[in-house]
């Protein structure tokens, strides 16, 4: 069986993607707080939902990245 090596560059890239997902989810939370006039304490009390939204966004991005990879793989095989 082959060993799997994950480089530090890959870890940093995935962490950055996850951080962007968190910022987007928190931004949606802040936008909704402003739009509906809810108290700013929701910034902390709704962190569980923000984390769930972050995870969902990250999973969607993984699915899109896999789909793009598969399309590229199919295109490369058709060219040969």
N, CA, C and O atoms as a GROMACS GRO file, in nm:
protein
  320
    1UNK      N    1   0.084  -0.117   0.000
    1UNK     CA    2   0.000   0.000   0.000
    1UNK      C    3   0.089   0.125   0.000
    1UNK      O    4   0.193   0.129   0.066
    2UNK      N    5   0.046   0.225  -0.076
    2UNK     CA    6   0.123   0.348  -0.091
    2UNK      C    7   0.092   0.446   0.022
    2UNK      O    8  -0.022   0.455   0.067
    3UNK      N    9   0.194   0.517   0.067
    3UNK     CA   10   0.173   0.621   0.168
    3UNK      C   11   0.117   0.746   0.102
    3UNK      O   12   0.150   0.777  -0.013
    4UNK      N   13   0.034   0.815   0.175
    4UNK     CA   14  -0.024   0.939   0.127
    4UNK      C   15   0.050   1.054   0.195
    4UNK      O   16   0.061   1.058   0.318
    5UNK      N   17   0.099   1.147   0.115
    5UNK     CA   18   0.171   1.261   0.168
    5UNK      C   19   0.092   1.388   0.140
    5UNK      O   20   0.058   1.416   0.025
    6UNK      N   21   0.065   1.463   0.244
    6UNK     CA   22  -0.003   1.590   0.231
    6UNK      C   23   0.099   1.699   0.264
    6UNK      O   24   0.154   1.703   0.374
    7UNK      N   25   0.122   1.785   0.168
    7UNK     CA   26   0.224   1.888   0.189
    7UNK      C   27   0.168   2.003   0.272
    7UNK      O   28   0.047   2.020   0.286
    8UNK      N   29   0.260   2.081   0.326
    8UNK     CA   30   0.220   2.198   0.405
    8UNK      C   31   0.146   2.298   0.318
    8UNK      O   32   0.055   2.366   0.366
    9UNK      N   33   0.183   2.308   0.191
    9UNK     CA   34   0.116   2.399   0.099
    9UNK      C   35  -0.030   2.359   0.080
    9UNK      O   36  -0.118   2.445   0.077
   10UNK      N   37  -0.057   2.230   0.068
   10UNK     CA   38  -0.194   2.181   0.053
   10UNK      C   39  -0.276   2.208   0.180
   10UNK      O   40  -0.393   2.245   0.172
   11UNK      N   41  -0.214   2.189   0.295
   11UNK     CA   42  -0.284   2.214   0.422
   11UNK      C   43  -0.319   2.361   0.434
   11UNK      O   44  -0.430   2.395   0.474
   12UNK      N   45  -0.224   2.450   0.400
   12UNK     CA   46  -0.251   2.594   0.405
   12UNK      C   47  -0.363   2.633   0.309
   12UNK      O   48  -0.449   2.714   0.344
   13UNK      N   49  -0.362   2.576   0.188
   13UNK     CA   50  -0.467   2.606   0.090
   13UNK      C   51  -0.604   2.563   0.141
   13UNK      O   52  -0.701   2.638   0.130
   14UNK      N   53  -0.614   2.444   0.197
   14UNK     CA   54  -0.742   2.396   0.248
   14UNK      C   55  -0.788   2.478   0.368
   14UNK      O   56  -0.907   2.506   0.383
   15UNK      N   57  -0.695   2.518   0.454
   15UNK     CA   58  -0.730   2.602   0.568
   15UNK      C   59  -0.781   2.738   0.521
   15UNK      O   60  -0.877   2.791   0.577
   16UNK      N   61  -0.718   2.794   0.418
   16UNK     CA   62  -0.761   2.922   0.363
   16UNK      C   63  -0.901   2.911   0.302
   16UNK      O   64  -0.984   3.000   0.321
   17UNK      N   65  -0.927   2.802   0.231
   17UNK     CA   66  -1.060   2.780   0.174
   17UNK      C   67  -1.164   2.769   0.285
   17UNK      O   68  -1.272   2.827   0.275
   18UNK      N   69  -1.132   2.695   0.391
   18UNK     CA   70  -1.224   2.681   0.504
   18UNK      C   71  -1.245   2.815   0.574
   18UNK      O   72  -1.357   2.846   0.615
   19UNK      N   73  -1.140   2.894   0.586
   19UNK     CA   74  -1.152   3.026   0.646
   19UNK      C   75  -1.241   3.118   0.563
   19UNK      O   76  -1.322   3.193   0.619
   20UNK      N   77  -1.228   3.112   0.432
   20UNK     CA   78  -1.314   3.192   0.345
   20UNK      C   79  -1.459   3.149   0.360
   20UNK      O   80  -1.549   3.234   0.362
   21UNK      N   81  -1.484   3.018   0.369
   21UNK     CA   82  -1.621   2.969   0.391
   21UNK      C   83  -1.676   3.023   0.523
   21UNK      O   84  -1.793   3.062   0.529
   22UNK      N   85  -1.594   3.026   0.628
   22UNK     CA   86  -1.638   3.078   0.757
   22UNK      C   87  -1.669   3.227   0.747
   22UNK      O   88  -1.770   3.273   0.802
   23UNK      N   89  -1.585   3.302   0.679
   23UNK     CA   90  -1.607   3.447   0.664
   23UNK      C   91  -1.737   3.472   0.586
   23UNK      O   92  -1.812   3.563   0.621
   24UNK      N   93  -1.762   3.394   0.483
   24UNK     CA   94  -1.886   3.409   0.407
   24UNK      C   95  -2.006   3.378   0.495
   24UNK      O   96  -2.105   3.453   0.494
   25UNK      N   97  -2.000   3.269   0.572
   25UNK     CA   98  -2.112   3.233   0.659
   25UNK      C   99  -2.134   3.339   0.767
   25UNK      O  100  -2.248   3.373   0.797
   26UNK      N  101  -2.028   3.391   0.823
   26UNK     CA  102  -2.040   3.496   0.925
   26UNK      C  103  -2.092   3.624   0.861
   26UNK      O  104  -2.170   3.697   0.923
   27UNK      N  105  -2.050   3.652   0.739
   27UNK     CA  106  -2.102   3.769   0.667
   27UNK      C  107  -2.252   3.759   0.643
   27UNK      O  108  -2.324   3.859   0.656
   28UNK      N  109  -2.299   3.641   0.608
   28UNK     CA  110  -2.443   3.621   0.591
   28UNK      C  111  -2.514   3.642   0.724
   28UNK      O  112  -2.623   3.700   0.728
   29UNK      N  113  -2.455   3.595   0.831
   29UNK     CA  114  -2.512   3.614   0.965
   29UNK      C  115  -2.521   3.763   0.999
   29UNK      O  116  -2.624   3.810   1.048
   30UNK      N  117  -2.417   3.837   0.974
   30UNK     CA  118  -2.416   3.980   1.003
   30UNK      C  119  -2.518   4.052   0.915
   30UNK      O  120  -2.590   4.140   0.962
   31UNK      N  121  -2.524   4.015   0.787
   31UNK     CA  122  -2.621   4.076   0.697
   31UNK      C  123  -2.764   4.053   0.747
   31UNK      O  124  -2.846   4.145   0.747
   32UNK      N  125  -2.793   3.931   0.790
   32UNK     CA  126  -2.928   3.902   0.838
   32UNK      C  127  -2.958   3.975   0.969
   32UNK      O  128  -3.072   4.016   0.992
   33UNK      N  129  -2.858   3.992   1.054
   33UNK     CA  130  -2.878   4.066   1.178
   33UNK      C  131  -2.911   4.212   1.147
   33UNK      O  132  -2.998   4.270   1.211
   34UNK      N  133  -2.844   4.270   1.049
   34UNK     CA  134  -2.871   4.409   1.012
   34UNK      C  135  -3.008   4.421   0.946
   34UNK      O  136  -3.086   4.511   0.978
   35UNK      N  137  -3.037   4.329   0.854
   35UNK     CA  138  -3.162   4.336   0.779
   35UNK      C  139  -3.284   4.320   0.870
   35UNK      O  140  -3.383   4.392   0.854
   36UNK      N  141  -3.278   4.226   0.964
   36UNK     CA  142  -3.393   4.199   1.049
   36UNK      C  143  -3.388   4.270   1.184
   36UNK      O  144  -3.478   4.254   1.266
   37UNK      N  145  -3.284   4.348   1.207
   37UNK     CA  146  -3.274   4.429   1.329
   37UNK      C  147  -3.263   4.348   1.456
   37UNK      O  148  -3.314   4.388   1.560
   38UNK      N  149  -3.197   4.235   1.450
   38UNK     CA  150  -3.179   4.152   1.569
   38UNK      C  151  -3.058   4.201   1.649
   38UNK      O  152  -2.972   4.270   1.595
   39UNK      N  153  -3.052   4.165   1.776
   39UNK     CA  154  -2.939   4.213   1.859
   39UNK      C  155  -2.806   4.152   1.815
   39UNK      O  156  -2.799   4.042   1.759
   40UNK      N  157  -2.700   4.228   1.841
   40UNK     CA  158  -2.566   4.185   1.800
   40UNK      C  159  -2.514   4.068   1.882
   40UNK      O  160  -2.410   4.011   1.849
   41UNK      N  161  -2.584   4.030   1.987
   41UNK     CA  162  -2.542   3.912   2.062
   41UNK      C  163  -2.556   3.785   1.979
   41UNK      O  164  -2.494   3.683   2.009
   42UNK      N  165  -2.637   3.792   1.873
   42UNK     CA  166  -2.651   3.677   1.784
   42UNK      C  167  -2.522   3.644   1.711
   42UNK      O  168  -2.506   3.534   1.658
   43UNK      N  169  -2.432   3.739   1.709
   43UNK     CA  170  -2.302   3.713   1.647
   43UNK      C  171  -2.232   3.597   1.717
   43UNK      O  172  -2.160   3.520   1.653
   44UNK      N  173  -2.254   3.584   1.847
   44UNK     CA  174  -2.192   3.476   1.925
   44UNK      C  175  -2.288   3.362   1.952
   44UNK      O  176  -2.247   3.246   1.954
   45UNK      N  177  -2.415   3.393   1.973
   45UNK     CA  178  -2.510   3.288   2.009
   45UNK      C  179  -2.545   3.198   1.890
   45UNK      O  180  -2.587   3.084   1.910
   46UNK      N  181  -2.528   3.247   1.770
   46UNK     CA  182  -2.560   3.168   1.651
   46UNK      C  183  -2.436   3.105   1.587
   46UNK      O  184  -2.440   3.066   1.470
   47UNK      N  185  -2.327   3.096   1.662
   47UNK     CA  186  -2.202   3.043   1.606
   47UNK      C  187  -2.217   2.898   1.561
   47UNK      O  188  -2.150   2.856   1.467
   48UNK      N  189  -2.302   2.822   1.628
   48UNK     CA  190  -2.326   2.684   1.587
   48UNK      C  191  -2.381   2.675   1.446
   48UNK      O  192  -2.337   2.594   1.365
   49UNK      N  193  -2.479   2.761   1.417
   49UNK     CA  194  -2.535   2.764   1.283
   49UNK      C  195  -2.433   2.813   1.181
   49UNK      O  196  -2.429   2.765   1.068
   50UNK      N  197  -2.353   2.908   1.221
   50UNK     CA  198  -2.248   2.958   1.131
   50UNK      C  199  -2.149   2.847   1.099
   50UNK      O  200  -2.106   2.835   0.984
   51UNK      N  201  -2.114   2.767   1.197
   51UNK     CA  202  -2.021   2.656   1.172
   51UNK      C  203  -2.084   2.550   1.082
   51UNK      O  204  -2.016   2.491   0.998
   52UNK      N  205  -2.214   2.525   1.099
   52UNK     CA  206  -2.283   2.429   1.012
   52UNK      C  207  -2.286   2.481   0.869
   52UNK      O  208  -2.260   2.406   0.774
   53UNK      N  209  -2.317   2.609   0.852
   53UNK     CA  210  -2.317   2.669   0.718
   53UNK      C  211  -2.177   2.665   0.657
   53UNK      O  212  -2.162   2.641   0.537
   54UNK      N  213  -2.076   2.688   0.740
   54UNK     CA  214  -1.937   2.680   0.693
   54UNK      C  215  -1.907   2.541   0.641
   54UNK      O  216  -1.848   2.525   0.534
   55UNK      N  217  -1.948   2.439   0.716
   55UNK     CA  218  -1.923   2.300   0.674
   55UNK      C  219  -1.997   2.268   0.545
   55UNK      O  220  -1.942   2.201   0.457
   56UNK      N  221  -2.121   2.314   0.533
   56UNK     CA  222  -2.198   2.289   0.411
   56UNK      C  223  -2.132   2.357   0.292
   56UNK      O  224  -2.120   2.297   0.185
   57UNK      N  225  -2.090   2.481   0.308
   57UNK     CA  226  -2.019   2.551   0.199
   57UNK      C  227  -1.892   2.478   0.159
   57UNK      O  228  -1.862   2.466   0.041
   58UNK      N  229  -1.817   2.430   0.258
   58UNK     CA  230  -1.692   2.360   0.231
   58UNK      C  231  -1.718   2.229   0.156
   58UNK      O  232  -1.646   2.195   0.062
   59UNK      N  233  -1.822   2.157   0.196
   59UNK     CA  234  -1.857   2.032   0.129
   59UNK      C  235  -1.902   2.059  -0.015
   59UNK      O  236  -1.867   1.984  -0.106
   60UNK      N  237  -1.979   2.165  -0.035
   60UNK     CA  238  -2.021   2.202  -0.171
   60UNK      C  239  -1.899   2.235  -0.256
   60UNK      O  240  -1.891   2.195  -0.372
   61UNK      N  241  -1.803   2.308  -0.199
   61UNK     CA  242  -1.681   2.341  -0.273
   61UNK      C  243  -1.600   2.217  -0.306
   61UNK      O  244  -1.544   2.208  -0.416
   62UNK      N  245  -1.593   2.122  -0.214
   62UNK     CA  246  -1.523   1.997  -0.242
   62UNK      C  247  -1.590   1.924  -0.358
   62UNK      O  248  -1.523   1.874  -0.448
   63UNK      N  249  -1.724   1.918  -0.356
   63UNK     CA  250  -1.797   1.852  -0.463
   63UNK      C  251  -1.771   1.920  -0.597
   63UNK      O  252  -1.751   1.853  -0.698
   64UNK      N  253  -1.771   2.053  -0.599
   64UNK     CA  254  -1.743   2.126  -0.723
   64UNK      C  255  -1.600   2.101  -0.772
   64UNK      O  256  -1.577   2.087  -0.892
   65UNK      N  257  -1.506   2.097  -0.679
   65UNK     CA  258  -1.367   2.073  -0.717
   65UNK      C  259  -1.350   1.933  -0.774
   65UNK      O  260  -1.276   1.914  -0.871
   66UNK      N  261  -1.417   1.834  -0.715
   66UNK     CA  262  -1.410   1.696  -0.767
   66UNK      C  263  -1.475   1.690  -0.905
   66UNK      O  264  -1.422   1.625  -0.996
   67UNK      N  265  -1.588   1.758  -0.922
   67UNK     CA  266  -1.656   1.760  -1.052
   67UNK      C  267  -1.567   1.822  -1.160
   67UNK      O  268  -1.558   1.770  -1.270
   68UNK      N  269  -1.503   1.933  -1.127
   68UNK     CA  270  -1.412   1.998  -1.223
   68UNK      C  271  -1.296   1.906  -1.255
   68UNK      O  272  -1.254   1.897  -1.371
   69UNK      N  273  -1.242   1.837  -1.155
   69UNK     CA  274  -1.132   1.744  -1.176
   69UNK      C  275  -1.174   1.630  -1.269
   69UNK      O  276  -1.099   1.591  -1.358
   70UNK      N  277  -1.296   1.578  -1.249
   70UNK     CA  278  -1.345   1.470  -1.334
   70UNK      C  279  -1.366   1.517  -1.478
   70UNK      O  280  -1.333   1.444  -1.572
   71UNK      N  281  -1.419   1.636  -1.495
   71UNK     CA  282  -1.438   1.689  -1.630
   71UNK      C  283  -1.304   1.706  -1.700
   71UNK      O  284  -1.290   1.672  -1.817
   72UNK      N  285  -1.205   1.760  -1.629
   72UNK     CA  286  -1.071   1.774  -1.687
   72UNK      C  287  -1.012   1.638  -1.723
   72UNK      O  288  -0.948   1.624  -1.827
   73UNK      N  289  -1.032   1.540  -1.638
   73UNK     CA  290  -0.982   1.405  -1.664
   73UNK      C  291  -1.046   1.346  -1.789
   73UNK      O  292  -0.978   1.286  -1.871
   74UNK      N  293  -1.176   1.364  -1.803
   74UNK     CA  294  -1.247   1.313  -1.921
   74UNK      C  295  -1.200   1.384  -2.046
   74UNK      O  296  -1.179   1.320  -2.149
   75UNK      N  297  -1.184   1.515  -2.040
   75UNK     CA  298  -1.137   1.591  -2.156
   75UNK      C  299  -0.997   1.548  -2.196
   75UNK      O  300  -0.968   1.532  -2.315
   76UNK      N  301  -0.909   1.528  -2.098
   76UNK     CA  302  -0.774   1.484  -2.129
   76UNK      C  303  -0.773   1.345  -2.193
   76UNK      O  304  -0.695   1.320  -2.285
   77UNK      N  305  -0.857   1.258  -2.146
   77UNK     CA  306  -0.863   1.122  -2.204
   77UNK      C  307  -0.920   1.123  -2.345
   77UNK      O  308  -0.879   1.043  -2.429
   78UNK      N  309  -1.014   1.213  -2.371
   78UNK     CA  310  -1.072   1.222  -2.505
   78UNK      C  311  -0.973   1.278  -2.606
   78UNK      O  312  -0.981   1.245  -2.724
   79UNK      N  313  -0.882   1.361  -2.562
   79UNK     CA  314  -0.781   1.420  -2.652
   79UNK      C  315  -0.677   1.320  -2.695
   79UNK      O  316  -0.616   1.336  -2.800
   80UNK      N  317  -0.655   1.218  -2.615
   80UNK     CA  318  -0.548   1.120  -2.646
   80UNK      C  319  -0.593   1.019  -2.747
   80UNK      O  320  -0.516   0.930  -2.784
   0.00000   0.00000   0.00000
